[in-house]
Amino acid sequence: MDSYDLIILGGGLAGMCAAVEAGEQGANILLLEKQDELGGSTVLSSGYMAFAGTNMQEKEGILDSTESLLADMVEVGGGVNEPSLVEAYGSQQLETYQWLVDHGVEFRSLEAVSGHSVPRGHIIDPHQAIQSLYKRVKQLPNVQICFNCPASRLQKNGTGRIDTVLYQADGEERKAVAAKGVLIASGGFAKSEELLGQFAPQLKGALRIGGAGNQGDGIRMAWEHGAWVKDLPYLNGTYGFHPSAAGKLKSQGLAFYKGAIMVNQLGKRFVNESISYKLLGKAAFEQPEQISYQVWDQTVMEKGVFDDPLYDFELLKRRRLLYKAETLEELADCIDVPADVLEDTIYRYNQSVQNGVDPDFGRKALTHNYGKPTAIEKAPFYAFESTVAMLATYAGVALNAKAQVLNPYGEPIPGLYAAGEVTGGFHGAGYMTGSSLGKAAVFGRIGVWAAMEQNAVV
Ligand SMILES: Cc1cc2nc3c(=O)[nH]c(=O)nc-3n(C[C@H](O)[C@H](O)[C@H](O)COP(=O)(O)OP(=O)(O)OC[C@H]3O[C@@H](n4cnc5c(N)ncnc54)[C@H](O)[C@@H]3O)c2cc1C
């Protein structure tokens, strides 16, 4: 049986950050990846990472701070985020940003998205990020990656410490021993109908988009050894995908964060459009037949951002996913909503923008506390039918600020660490864009530091 210091399960952002960090410390590492390539959901993502106080923000004159980032995160999370995890993120976020830059990860631009009071979505090309970490791993002879090697079970040694991983390789079951522990970084369960059916039956009609290997294997392995789970009641999909997206990317548009409104099939608004797109998804699924549209005008159209995964509205137009009309009446006809109701909805919304008070839903900003809504008045007008996709599960094993997996009594399970989407408790009841890739990078490294402090007990 092969022996290592640390065994990492999964080669997405969390696993790759952990592998590089541990490898650079000289530890002997095995990373098991279920698929034949790295990246999981990370490489499908829009690439937004939530960091505050960076040199990129400074260059653009954006004032931000760790305190402000954490305050937004807790507000968006409904105050039920685990404080120690939020604090751990705060203590490492800026250093992690710099560490990624130092390891060749390129940050392209900044945008404000869900939950941001200032533009702090630092956008990476996730393929480039994973490849640059992989390049570093290949320079480290002490880090071995095994592709097509799904981990299946964990075992404890005689002292009750998790130290053995059972996995498949070349059609055989193998075992490897980890003297300092096992770090689960196997992502969420957006691709497990069984777990989604069990924990999020309300999302039956949501599209499924996520890494093919993300079937909750890590959660099951941790459960078997007594892990507690957190945030399951807050599982929500992400709003803003065209219903035809089904697995295809580039069919998403978040025009509501640039000033669009959302209407249902009755032509009525139903929510404050500036809140987390997870909560927008929940509200959209409560509408008649779960049908809803984003509606905007030329002013919003011109705020689109070329080549941005969330804001490239011209791309949606080129892909014929938008309805465009010179009048609201014509637009209503295109989407089959009563024209007089749609006109009235927009009249009322425009009044609220003018008065600075939205008596219906309390919208004050474009996204979270950032940006001023604008009236929908400049032709042409656009409508984008939008639905909910289950992209990322954000509920998972409980952990402490050292990324140690906890049992239901809040005690660490010896030898077991976790990072990334497999973990719960960090986001709470809502979701700030960029905090998932952010937590993968931050806690991937924290887990390594904690594991390396352990004395080898085999
Ligand atoms: C379309 C889309 C857009 C998104 N956009 C954003 C965004 O802009 N910002 C943001 O913060 N988040 C975003 N997310 C969420 C984010 O991408 C994920 O939460 C994050 O990438 C998770 O990283 P991870 O390393 O934990 O997991 P992953 O990147 O999913 O990696 C997990 C890896 O583990 C492997 N694995 C699974 N089971 C096993 C096993 N048994 N043995 C070995 N390996 C296993 C998987 O194959 C996979 O490679 C988005 C997600 C999607 C799908």
The ligand as a Gaussian input file, in Angstrom:
#p B3LYP/6-31G(d) Opt

LIG

0 1
 C      -21.851000      27.551000     -14.651000
 C      -21.231000      27.857000     -13.314000
 C      -20.861000      29.169000     -13.033000
 C      -20.275000      29.462000     -11.790000
 N      -19.773000      30.704000     -11.599000
 C      -19.126000      31.005000     -10.436000
 C      -18.493000      32.254000     -10.256000
 O      -18.431000      33.094000     -11.155000
 N      -17.894000      32.480000      -9.050000
 C      -17.884000      31.567000      -8.031000
 O      -17.357000      31.849000      -6.960000
 N      -18.451000      30.354000      -8.209000
 C      -19.036000      30.042000      -9.379000
 N      -19.571000      28.806000      -9.573000
 C      -19.401000      27.809000      -8.501000
 C      -17.944000      27.347000      -8.477000
 O      -17.485000      27.119000      -9.788000
 C      -17.756000      26.083000      -7.683000
 O      -18.445000      26.136000      -6.464000
 C      -16.257000      25.862000      -7.405000
 O      -15.567000      25.828000      -8.643000
 C      -16.039000      24.591000      -6.628000
 O      -14.663000      24.292000      -6.618000
 P      -14.207000      22.909000      -5.986000
 O      -12.746000      22.822000      -6.189000
 O      -14.759000      22.778000      -4.630000
 O      -14.968000      21.833000      -6.855000
 P      -14.842000      21.466000      -8.398000
 O      -14.184000      22.535000      -9.178000
 O      -16.181000      21.031000      -8.845000
 O      -13.840000      20.252000      -8.385000
 C      -14.189000      19.038000      -7.760000
 C      -13.404000      17.932000      -8.428000
 O      -13.520000      16.735000      -7.658000
 C      -13.673000      15.659000      -8.542000
 N      -14.305000      14.544000      -7.825000
 C      -15.612000      14.366000      -7.518000
 N      -15.783000      13.211000      -6.864000
 C      -14.552000      12.644000      -6.737000
 C      -14.077000      11.438000      -6.186000
 N      -14.910000      10.530000      -5.634000
 N      -12.751000      11.154000      -6.246000
 C      -11.895000      12.029000      -6.836000
 N      -12.290000      13.178000      -7.420000
 C      -13.616000      13.497000      -7.346000
 C      -14.519000      16.229000      -9.660000
 O      -14.415000      15.442000     -10.834000
 C      -13.909000      17.615000      -9.820000
 O      -12.847000      17.629000     -10.715000
 C      -20.128000      28.458000     -10.804000
 C      -20.496000      27.150000     -11.088000
 C      -21.019000      26.828000     -12.337000
 C      -21.346000      25.407000     -12.663000

